[in-house]
Amino acid sequence: MKKITPPRLAALCIVLLAALCWSLPTPTGLAPAAYHTAILFIATILVIVTNIAPTGYIAIISLTLYAVLRAGGEATPKAAIDGALVDFNHPLIWLIVIAFMIASAFAKTGLGKRIALLLLSRFGQSTLRSAYCLAVADFILAPATPSNTARAAIVAPIANSLAKTINKDDRKLGQFLLSSVSAMNDASAVAFSTGFAGNLALVGIAASVAGMAIGFRDWALYLLPPAIGLLLVIPFVLYLVIRPETRDTPDAPRFAREELAKMGPLSRHEKSLLGVFVGLVVLWVGGSTLGLDATTVAFLGLAALLLLGVLNWDDVKGNSAAFDTLIWFSVLMGMADNLKRVGFTGWLGDELSHFMHNMLGGFGTIPMLLVVMGLYLFTSYAFASATAKVVALAPVIAGALLAVGVPKEMVIFSIAAITNVGCNLATYSHARIPLLLGMGYHTSAEWMRIGLVIALVGFVVVMSIGLTWWQFLI
């Protein structure tokens, strides 16, 4: 028998509680299908939070239960499995999957590393400037990399090597550079809809809940200014908080030039990837005028990389991160869509809006938005996946805020920004964090303390700049 660990015990309790709730009468105002779908969805999210098993593993079990139990009230077995698989053909999910595959080309060719080293070779003469160079590199990679972890895997090793080369005895130097890399990893995700898988989930939620069609250009128009604010402010704040002993880094440009010399001249595949990358961004910005959907553009990019030999079919079929995302993301998004279809999201949003009216109604819509976003920020302590958090909470929060009169643009883009800002709060808040902790510059307590600084400062930056900027756009 397997040892009963706290996560297993927690998961067992969640399953038993879900079974008990299933047997209870349906609450007033809800249809049985809405009640049962909600029980299964909430139980799935809670089991994911326990981190007892990979998210895809849990998602497959949840999908199976949905179809077998006909949780959505479907009349036939075929309708039940169709409901369970409803989002496996969603264009936004395929956009994420294809973007994961395109992102792998940056690691395979070394282009991502080259971009970061080129910036350091020109502008890395001080510790603070080195941090900004690494941040800009992350921003450059973000439009075609929907995995923060993939970008961190490119940029963080450079920061680690840089810290050891400049002054291996200054632990705070490495702590500062790695903390900044982590914070900027999320800042770049704020800037671009394709910079984080959860962003694209929110694009789908915005269409479903708020009737908003958000393209790459729309997202950047609303969120690039707050993201630039994060880029400018957060590294400087971390520099003041962590206070690395090494302030000047004259060896950084030399280190970068030596690494670039080892890489040699720009390869044919790097040139091809650079051309495809620029084309992708151009078409994501202006593709609608040419009649091209964002997912179609992503397929064009992948096809081009295959034809040019930058990627081969083994690279595509072996991309476990992409196919893992396809499975669990499709299941969770499908269940969230089914919650709306059967009426649960609307019912819960109405209940929350009534509560907010009673408790916060005298504050006005903007203070109400700030209070709700503040609470939403700290839910990161309860989730090991920001994408799962978006899928679970964004439809309900958006519905409640819309019901009390907050403009839809402010609702959706606030949720987008705060989702990403909260990813540093805990050591388990994002998949990249164990990678960065493993480099040895932070204890868990130090990470949590610095992460709280990043989250609080980030909240102030994005909400102050965002609410000011959005007034001119709405």
C-alpha positions as CSV (number, residue, x, y, z in Angstrom):
1,M,0.0,0.0,0.0
2,K,1.1,3.5,-0.7
3,K,2.0,5.7,2.2
4,I,-0.8,8.1,3.2
5,T,0.8,11.5,2.7
6,P,-0.9,14.8,3.5
7,P,-1.6,15.5,-0.2
8,R,-3.2,12.0,-0.7
9,L,-5.2,12.5,2.5
10,A,-6.4,15.9,1.3
11,A,-7.3,14.5,-2.1
12,L,-9.2,11.6,-0.5
13,C,-11.2,14.1,1.7
14,I,-12.0,16.2,-1.4
15,V,-13.3,13.2,-3.3
16,L,-15.4,12.1,-0.3
17,L,-16.8,15.5,0.3
18,A,-17.7,15.8,-3.4
19,A,-19.5,12.5,-3.3
20,L,-21.5,13.7,-0.3
21,C,-22.4,17.0,-1.9
22,W,-23.5,15.0,-5.0
23,S,-26.0,13.1,-3.0
24,L,-27.5,16.3,-1.4
25,P,-30.5,18.1,-2.8
26,T,-29.8,20.7,-5.5
27,P,-29.7,24.3,-4.0
28,T,-32.6,26.6,-4.9
29,G,-32.1,28.4,-8.1
30,L,-29.8,25.9,-9.6
31,A,-30.6,23.1,-12.1
32,P,-29.2,19.6,-11.2
33,A,-26.9,19.8,-14.2
34,A,-25.4,23.0,-13.0
35,Y,-25.0,21.7,-9.4
36,H,-23.3,18.4,-10.5
37,T,-21.0,20.1,-13.1
38,A,-19.9,22.6,-10.4
39,I,-19.2,19.8,-7.9
40,L,-17.0,18.0,-10.4
41,F,-15.2,21.1,-11.5
42,I,-14.5,22.4,-8.0
43,A,-13.3,19.0,-6.9
44,T,-11.0,18.8,-9.9
45,I,-9.5,22.2,-9.1
46,L,-9.0,21.4,-5.4
47,V,-7.4,18.0,-6.2
48,I,-5.0,19.9,-8.6
49,V,-4.2,22.3,-5.8
50,T,-3.1,19.3,-3.6
51,N,-0.4,18.6,-6.2
52,I,-1.0,14.8,-5.7
53,A,-0.5,14.1,-9.4
54,P,0.2,15.8,-12.7
55,T,-2.6,18.1,-13.8
56,G,-3.2,16.1,-17.0
57,Y,-3.6,12.9,-15.0
58,I,-6.3,14.5,-12.9
59,A,-8.0,16.1,-15.9
60,I,-8.4,12.7,-17.7
61,I,-10.0,11.2,-14.6
62,S,-12.3,14.2,-14.3
63,L,-13.2,14.0,-18.0
64,T,-14.1,10.4,-17.6
65,L,-16.3,11.0,-14.6
66,Y,-18.1,13.9,-16.4
67,A,-19.0,11.6,-19.3
68,V,-19.9,8.5,-17.2
69,L,-22.0,10.4,-14.7
70,R,-23.5,12.7,-17.3
71,A,-22.8,15.6,-15.0
72,G,-24.1,18.2,-17.5
73,G,-27.5,16.5,-17.8
74,E,-26.9,15.1,-21.3
75,A,-29.6,12.8,-22.5
76,T,-27.4,10.3,-24.3
77,P,-23.9,8.8,-23.8
78,K,-22.7,10.4,-27.0
79,A,-23.9,13.8,-25.9
80,A,-22.1,13.3,-22.6
81,I,-18.7,12.5,-24.2
82,D,-19.3,15.3,-26.7
83,G,-19.8,17.7,-23.7
84,A,-16.6,16.4,-22.1
85,L,-14.6,16.9,-25.2
86,V,-16.2,20.2,-26.2
87,D,-13.0,22.3,-26.1
88,F,-10.5,19.9,-27.7
89,N,-11.0,21.6,-31.0
90,H,-11.0,25.2,-29.6
91,P,-8.8,27.4,-31.8
92,L,-7.3,29.2,-28.8
93,I,-6.1,25.9,-27.3
94,W,-4.4,25.0,-30.5
95,L,-2.8,28.4,-30.6
96,I,-1.2,27.6,-27.3
97,V,-0.1,24.2,-28.4
98,I,1.5,25.4,-31.6
99,A,3.1,28.3,-29.8
100,F,4.7,25.8,-27.4
101,M,6.2,24.1,-30.4
102,I,7.5,27.3,-31.9
103,A,9.0,28.3,-28.6
104,S,11.0,25.1,-28.5
105,A,12.8,26.3,-31.6
106,F,14.4,29.2,-29.5
107,A,16.0,26.6,-27.2
108,K,16.9,24.2,-30.0
109,T,18.7,26.8,-32.2
110,G,20.1,28.9,-29.3
111,L,18.6,32.1,-30.7
112,G,17.0,32.9,-27.3
113,K,20.3,32.6,-25.5
114,R,22.0,34.7,-28.2
115,I,19.5,37.5,-27.9
116,A,20.2,37.7,-24.1
117,L,23.9,37.6,-24.5
118,L,23.9,40.3,-27.2
119,L,22.1,42.6,-24.9
120,L,24.5,41.9,-22.1
121,S,27.5,42.4,-24.3
122,R,26.4,45.9,-25.1
123,F,24.7,47.1,-22.0
124,G,25.7,44.9,-19.0
125,Q,28.3,47.2,-17.3
126,S,26.5,47.2,-13.9
127,T,24.4,44.8,-11.8
128,L,21.2,46.8,-12.4
129,R,21.8,47.2,-16.1
130,S,22.5,43.5,-16.4
131,A,19.1,42.8,-14.8
132,Y,17.4,45.1,-17.3
133,C,19.2,43.4,-20.2
134,L,17.9,40.0,-19.1
135,A,14.4,41.5,-18.7
136,V,14.4,43.0,-22.2
137,A,15.5,39.6,-23.6
138,D,12.5,38.0,-21.9
139,F,10.2,40.6,-23.4
140,I,11.6,39.9,-26.9
141,L,10.9,36.2,-26.5
142,A,7.5,36.5,-25.0
143,P,5.3,37.2,-28.1
144,A,6.0,33.7,-29.4
145,T,6.5,31.8,-26.1
146,P,3.3,31.0,-24.2
147,S,5.4,29.2,-21.5
148,N,7.0,31.4,-18.8
149,T,8.9,28.3,-17.8
150,A,10.4,27.9,-21.3
151,R,11.6,31.6,-21.2
152,A,13.0,31.2,-17.7
153,A,14.9,28.1,-18.9
154,I,16.6,30.3,-21.5
155,V,17.3,33.4,-19.4
156,A,17.9,32.1,-15.9
157,P,21.0,29.9,-16.7
158,I,22.6,33.0,-18.2
159,A,21.8,35.0,-15.0
160,N,23.2,32.2,-12.9
161,S,26.4,31.9,-15.0
162,L,26.8,35.7,-14.9
163,A,26.5,35.9,-11.1
164,K,29.1,33.1,-10.7
165,T,31.5,34.7,-13.2
166,I,31.3,38.3,-11.8
167,N,31.4,37.4,-8.0
168,K,30.7,33.9,-6.9
169,D,31.0,34.9,-3.3
170,D,28.2,37.5,-3.5
171,R,25.1,35.4,-2.9
172,K,22.9,38.5,-3.0
173,L,24.1,39.2,-6.6
174,G,22.7,35.9,-7.8
175,Q,19.6,36.4,-5.6
176,F,18.9,39.8,-7.2
177,L,19.5,38.6,-10.8
178,L,17.3,35.5,-10.4
179,S,14.6,37.3,-8.5
180,S,14.5,39.9,-11.3
181,V,14.4,37.2,-14.0
182,S,11.4,35.6,-12.3
183,A,9.5,38.9,-11.9
184,M,10.2,40.0,-15.5
185,N,9.1,36.6,-16.7
186,D,5.7,37.6,-15.5
187,A,5.9,41.2,-16.6
188,S,6.5,40.1,-20.2
189,A,3.5,37.8,-19.8
190,V,1.4,40.8,-18.9
191,A,2.4,42.5,-22.1
192,F,1.4,39.9,-24.7
193,S,-1.6,37.6,-25.0
194,T,0.7,34.9,-26.4
195,G,3.2,35.3,-23.5
196,F,1.4,32.9,-21.1
197,A,-1.1,30.1,-21.7
198,G,-3.5,31.5,-19.1
199,N,-3.7,34.7,-21.0
200,L,-5.2,32.8,-24.0
201,A,-7.6,31.1,-21.6
202,L,-8.7,34.5,-20.5
203,V,-9.2,35.6,-24.1
204,G,-11.7,32.7,-24.4
205,I,-13.4,33.6,-21.1
206,A,-13.7,37.3,-22.1
207,A,-15.5,36.2,-25.3
208,S,-17.8,34.0,-23.3
209,V,-18.5,36.1,-20.2
210,A,-18.1,39.7,-21.5
211,G,-18.7,39.4,-25.2
212,M,-15.2,40.8,-25.9
213,A,-13.1,39.7,-28.9
214,I,-9.5,40.3,-27.9
215,G,-6.7,40.0,-30.4
216,F,-3.0,40.3,-30.0
217,R,-3.0,44.0,-30.9
218,D,-5.9,44.8,-28.5
219,W,-4.1,43.0,-25.6
220,A,-0.9,44.9,-26.2
221,L,-2.7,48.2,-26.5
222,Y,-4.2,47.8,-23.1
223,L,-1.5,46.0,-21.2
224,L,1.9,46.9,-22.8
225,P,2.0,50.3,-20.8
226,P,1.5,48.6,-17.4
227,A,4.0,45.9,-18.4
228,I,6.6,48.5,-19.3
229,G,5.9,50.0,-15.9
230,L,6.8,46.7,-14.3
231,L,9.9,46.5,-16.5
232,L,11.1,49.9,-15.3
233,V,10.1,49.7,-11.6
234,I,10.5,46.1,-10.4
235,P,14.2,45.5,-11.0
236,F,15.1,48.8,-9.4
237,V,12.9,48.0,-6.3
238,L,14.5,44.6,-6.0
239,Y,17.9,46.2,-6.3
240,L,17.1,48.4,-3.3
241,V,15.5,45.6,-1.3
242,I,18.1,42.9,-1.9
243,R,21.1,45.2,-2.0
244,P,23.7,43.1,-3.8
245,E,27.2,43.8,-2.7
246,T,28.5,43.9,-6.3
247,R,27.2,47.0,-8.0
248,D,29.5,47.3,-11.1
249,T,29.9,44.4,-13.5
250,P,32.6,45.3,-15.9
251,D,33.2,41.5,-16.6
252,A,29.6,41.0,-17.8
253,P,30.1,42.3,-21.3
254,R,33.3,40.2,-21.6
255,F,31.5,37.1,-20.3
256,A,28.7,37.7,-22.9
257,R,31.2,38.2,-25.7
258,E,33.1,35.0,-24.8
259,E,29.8,33.0,-24.7
260,L,28.8,34.5,-28.1
261,A,32.2,33.5,-29.5
262,K,31.6,29.9,-28.4
263,M,28.3,30.0,-30.2
264,G,29.8,31.2,-33.4
265,P,28.1,33.2,-36.1
266,L,24.3,33.3,-36.6
267,S,23.4,29.9,-38.0
268,R,21.0,29.3,-41.0
269,H,18.4,27.9,-38.6
270,E,18.7,30.9,-36.3
271,K,18.2,33.3,-39.3
272,S,15.2,31.3,-40.4
273,L,13.7,31.3,-36.9
274,L,14.3,35.0,-36.6
275,G,12.5,35.6,-39.9
276,V,9.5,33.4,-38.9
277,F,9.4,35.1,-35.5
278,V,9.2,38.6,-36.9
279,G,6.6,37.4,-39.5
280,L,4.5,35.9,-36.7
281,V,4.4,39.1,-34.7
282,V,3.5,41.1,-37.7
283,L,0.7,38.8,-38.7
284,W,-0.6,38.6,-35.1
285,V,-0.8,42.4,-35.1
286,G,-2.2,42.9,-38.6
287,G,-3.5,39.4,-39.6
288,S,-7.1,40.3,-39.2
289,T,-6.9,42.8,-42.1
290,L,-5.6,39.9,-44.3
291,G,-8.4,37.6,-43.1
292,L,-6.0,35.5,-41.0
293,D,-7.0,34.2,-37.5
294,A,-4.3,34.1,-34.8
295,T,-4.4,30.3,-34.7
296,T,-4.0,30.1,-38.5
297,V,-1.0,32.4,-38.2
298,A,0.5,30.0,-35.5
299,F,0.0,27.1,-37.9
300,L,1.7,29.1,-40.7
301,G,4.7,29.7,-38.4
302,L,5.0,26.0,-37.4
303,A,4.6,24.9,-41.0
304,A,7.4,27.4,-42.0
305,L,9.7,26.1,-39.3
306,L,9.1,22.5,-40.5
307,L,9.7,23.4,-44.2
308,L,12.9,25.3,-43.3
309,G,14.2,22.4,-41.2
310,V,14.4,24.5,-38.0
311,L,12.1,21.9,-36.4
312,N,11.5,18.3,-37.5
313,W,8.6,16.0,-36.9
314,D,10.3,14.4,-33.9
315,D,10.6,17.8,-32.3
316,V,6.8,18.3,-32.8
317,K,5.6,14.9,-31.6
318,G,8.1,14.8,-28.8
319,N,7.0,18.1,-27.3
320,S,5.4,16.7,-24.1
321,A,4.7,20.1,-22.7
322,A,2.5,21.1,-25.7
323,F,0.5,17.9,-25.6
324,D,0.2,17.9,-21.8
325,T,-1.2,21.4,-22.1
326,L,-3.6,20.3,-24.9
327,I,-5.1,17.6,-22.6
328,W,-5.5,19.3,-19.3
329,F,-6.3,22.8,-20.7
330,S,-9.0,21.4,-23.0
331,V,-10.6,19.5,-20.1
332,L,-10.6,22.5,-17.7
333,M,-11.7,25.0,-20.3
334,G,-14.4,22.6,-21.5
335,M,-15.8,22.2,-18.0
336,A,-15.7,26.0,-17.4
337,D,-17.7,26.4,-20.7
338,N,-20.1,23.8,-19.5
339,L,-20.6,25.6,-16.2
340,K,-21.7,28.7,-18.2
341,R,-23.9,26.6,-20.5
342,V,-25.8,25.0,-17.6
343,G,-26.2,28.3,-15.8
344,F,-23.9,27.9,-12.8
345,T,-21.5,30.8,-13.7
346,G,-24.4,33.2,-14.1
347,W,-26.0,32.1,-10.9
348,L,-22.8,32.4,-8.9
349,G,-22.0,35.7,-10.5
350,D,-25.4,37.1,-9.5
351,E,-25.0,35.9,-5.9
352,L,-21.5,37.5,-5.7
353,S,-22.7,40.7,-7.2
354,H,-25.6,40.9,-4.7
355,F,-23.0,40.3,-1.9
356,M,-20.7,43.0,-3.3
357,H,-23.5,45.5,-3.6
358,N,-24.5,44.9,0.0
359,M,-20.9,45.0,1.4
360,L,-19.1,47.4,-1.0
361,G,-21.9,49.2,-2.8
362,G,-21.1,52.5,-1.3
363,F,-17.5,52.4,-2.4
364,G,-18.0,52.9,-6.1
365,T,-17.0,50.7,-9.0
366,I,-13.2,51.5,-9.1
367,P,-12.6,51.0,-5.3
368,M,-14.7,47.8,-5.6
369,L,-12.5,46.6,-8.5
370,L,-9.4,47.3,-6.5
371,V,-10.7,45.4,-3.4
372,V,-11.6,42.4,-5.5
373,M,-8.3,42.4,-7.4
374,G,-6.4,42.6,-4.1
375,L,-8.2,39.5,-2.9
376,Y,-7.7,37.8,-6.3
377,L,-3.9,38.5,-6.0
378,F,-3.6,36.5,-2.8
379,T,-5.4,33.5,-4.2
380,S,-2.1,32.6,-5.7
381,Y,-1.2,31.1,-2.4
382,A,-3.9,28.5,-3.0
383,F,-2.9,27.5,-6.6
384,A,0.1,25.8,-8.0
385,S,-1.0,26.7,-11.6
386,A,-1.9,30.3,-12.6
387,T,-3.7,28.9,-15.6
388,A,-5.9,26.7,-13.4
389,K,-6.6,29.7,-11.3
390,V,-7.7,31.7,-14.3
391,V,-10.0,28.9,-15.5
392,A,-11.5,28.4,-12.1
393,L,-11.9,32.0,-10.8
394,A,-11.9,34.4,-13.8
395,P,-15.4,33.6,-15.1
396,V,-17.0,34.1,-11.7
397,I,-15.0,37.2,-10.7
398,A,-15.6,38.8,-14.2
399,G,-19.3,38.0,-14.0
400,A,-19.7,39.6,-10.6
401,L,-17.7,42.7,-11.4
402,L,-19.6,43.2,-14.7
403,A,-22.9,42.8,-12.8
404,V,-22.1,45.7,-10.5
405,G,-21.2,48.0,-13.4
406,V,-17.4,47.8,-13.7
407,P,-16.4,48.4,-17.4
408,K,-15.7,45.1,-19.1
409,E,-12.2,46.2,-20.4
410,M,-11.2,47.1,-16.8
411,V,-12.4,43.8,-15.5
412,I,-10.7,41.5,-18.1
413,F,-7.4,43.3,-18.3
414,S,-7.2,43.8,-14.5
415,I,-7.7,40.0,-14.1
416,A,-5.0,39.4,-16.8
417,A,-2.4,41.7,-15.1
418,I,-3.0,40.5,-11.5
419,T,-3.0,36.8,-12.5
420,N,0.6,37.2,-13.7
421,V,1.8,39.6,-11.0
422,G,0.8,37.0,-8.3
423,C,3.0,34.2,-9.7
424,N,5.9,34.9,-7.4
425,L,4.0,34.9,-4.1
426,A,4.9,31.3,-3.1
427,T,7.6,28.8,-3.9
428,Y,4.9,26.7,-5.6
429,S,3.0,29.5,-7.5
430,H,4.7,28.8,-10.8
431,A,6.5,25.9,-12.4
432,R,9.7,27.9,-13.1
433,I,10.3,28.6,-9.4
434,P,11.8,25.2,-8.4
435,L,14.2,25.7,-11.3
436,L,15.3,29.1,-9.9
437,L,15.4,27.9,-6.3
438,G,17.6,25.0,-7.3
439,M,20.3,27.5,-8.3
440,G,21.0,28.0,-4.6
441,Y,20.6,31.8,-4.0
442,H,17.3,31.7,-2.1
443,T,15.9,29.8,0.9
444,S,12.2,29.2,0.7
445,A,11.5,31.9,3.3
446,E,13.6,34.4,1.3
447,W,11.7,33.6,-1.9
448,M,8.3,34.1,-0.1
449,R,9.5,37.5,1.3
450,I,10.9,38.7,-2.0
451,G,7.9,37.4,-3.8
452,L,5.6,39.4,-1.6
453,V,7.5,42.5,-2.5
454,I,7.2,41.7,-6.2
455,A,3.5,41.1,-5.9
456,L,2.6,44.2,-3.9
457,V,4.7,46.5,-5.9
458,G,3.5,44.9,-9.1
459,F,-0.1,45.3,-8.0
460,V,0.4,49.1,-7.4
461,V,2.2,49.5,-10.7
462,V,-0.3,47.7,-13.0
463,M,-3.4,49.0,-11.3
464,S,-2.3,52.6,-11.2
465,I,-0.9,52.7,-14.7
466,G,-3.7,50.5,-16.0
467,L,-6.6,52.4,-14.6
468,T,-5.1,55.7,-15.8
469,W,-4.3,54.4,-19.3
470,W,-7.6,52.6,-19.8
471,Q,-9.6,55.7,-19.1
472,F,-8.4,57.0,-22.5
473,L,-9.2,53.8,-24.4
474,I,-12.7,53.0,-23.1
